[in-house]
């Protein structure tokens, strides 16, 4: 990721409108900001959430609260708890998220 032409700024995530994204089960709530080509999100998954798609977009993801399970298309499952993160490149390994307890995430892609 190359970050250019973005002046210093702050974000009050509580002032960013929430969009709703239903999963196969549960719901994801996104607060999204764009800075040039970079998308930054605060995401909350409700308990029982399962993504409705496999994602091949690259991310840097930090789990702030709860527990997140990420299934990779090769069958591996990775679990993150608060304070853990993962990173994956665009088109590197398809993945999908789920949580039994709910999770709050900070994602840059």
C-alpha positions as a printed Julia matrix, in Angstrom:
109×3 Matrix{Float64}:
   0.0     0.0    0.0
   1.29    3.39  -0.93
  -0.26    6.3    0.96
  -0.04    9.63  -0.86
  -1.89   12.93  -1.01
  -3.78   12.51   2.26
  -3.43   15.41   4.67
  -3.32   14.84   8.41
  -6.81   14.35   9.79
  -8.82   12.69  12.52
 -11.91   10.49  12.3
 -14.74   10.43  14.85
 -16.09    6.98  14.06
 -19.25    7.7   16.05
 -20.15   10.4   13.5
 -19.81    8.12  10.45
 -23.11    6.73   9.11
 -23.59    2.99   9.49
 -24.45    0.75   6.55
 -26.03   -2.66   7.02
 -24.73   -5.8    5.3
 -26.69   -9.01   5.95
 -24.74  -12.26   6.08
 -26.0   -15.78   5.48
 -26.76  -15.45   9.17
 -26.35  -12.37  11.33
 -25.51   -8.86  10.21
 -22.42   -6.73   9.61
 -22.55   -3.0   10.37
 -19.91   -0.9    8.6
 -18.72    2.65   9.19
 -16.58    3.47   6.16
 -14.19    6.26   5.17
 -12.27    6.57   1.91
  -8.88    8.26   1.71
  -7.89    8.23  -1.94
  -7.76    4.56  -2.96
  -7.69    3.38   0.67
 -10.88    2.22   2.35
 -10.9     2.24   6.16
 -13.74    0.6    8.08
 -14.96    0.04  11.6
 -17.03   -3.16  11.33
 -19.27   -4.86  13.87
 -20.53   -8.42  13.37
 -23.52   -9.58  15.36
 -23.32  -12.91  17.21
 -23.88  -15.77  14.76
 -22.65  -13.81  11.72
 -21.5   -15.77   8.64
 -20.38  -13.86   5.53
 -22.49  -14.41   2.43
 -19.46  -14.47   0.11
 -15.83  -15.48  -0.28
 -13.61  -12.4   -0.36
 -10.41  -12.09  -2.41
  -9.7    -8.44  -1.49
  -6.55   -7.74   0.48
  -6.95   -6.4    4.02
  -5.15   -5.51   7.17
  -7.62   -6.4    9.91
  -7.4    -5.79  13.67
  -9.86   -7.45  16.04
 -10.84   -4.89  18.69
 -13.48   -6.91  20.57
 -14.97  -10.38  20.49
 -13.69  -13.27  18.42
 -13.49  -13.63  14.64
 -13.11  -16.86  12.68
 -11.69  -16.62   9.17
 -12.03  -19.62   6.88
  -9.56  -19.8    3.99
 -10.45  -21.49   0.7
  -7.84  -24.18   1.37
  -9.78  -25.29   4.47
  -7.71  -23.59   7.17
  -9.55  -21.66   9.87
  -7.84  -18.85  11.77
  -9.32  -17.36  14.95
  -8.59  -13.86  16.19
  -9.33  -12.45  19.63
  -9.14   -8.83  20.7
  -5.66   -7.46  20.04
  -4.87   -9.89  17.2
  -4.67   -9.04  13.5
  -4.19  -10.57  10.09
  -3.03   -9.34   6.72
  -3.59  -10.77   3.26
  -2.85   -9.41  -0.23
  -5.36   -8.88  -3.03
  -6.17  -12.18  -4.78
  -3.81  -14.12  -2.49
  -6.18  -16.41  -0.56
  -9.96  -16.23  -0.64
 -11.48  -16.02   2.82
 -14.79  -15.56   4.64
 -15.59  -14.44   8.15
 -17.83  -15.72  10.9
 -18.31  -15.22  14.62
 -20.35  -16.98  17.27
 -19.97  -14.26  19.91
 -19.84  -11.1   17.77
 -16.79   -9.02  16.91
 -15.69   -5.43  16.36
 -12.95   -4.9   13.77
 -10.81   -2.16  12.27
 -10.05   -2.89   8.62
  -7.84   -1.15   6.06
  -8.03   -2.18   2.4
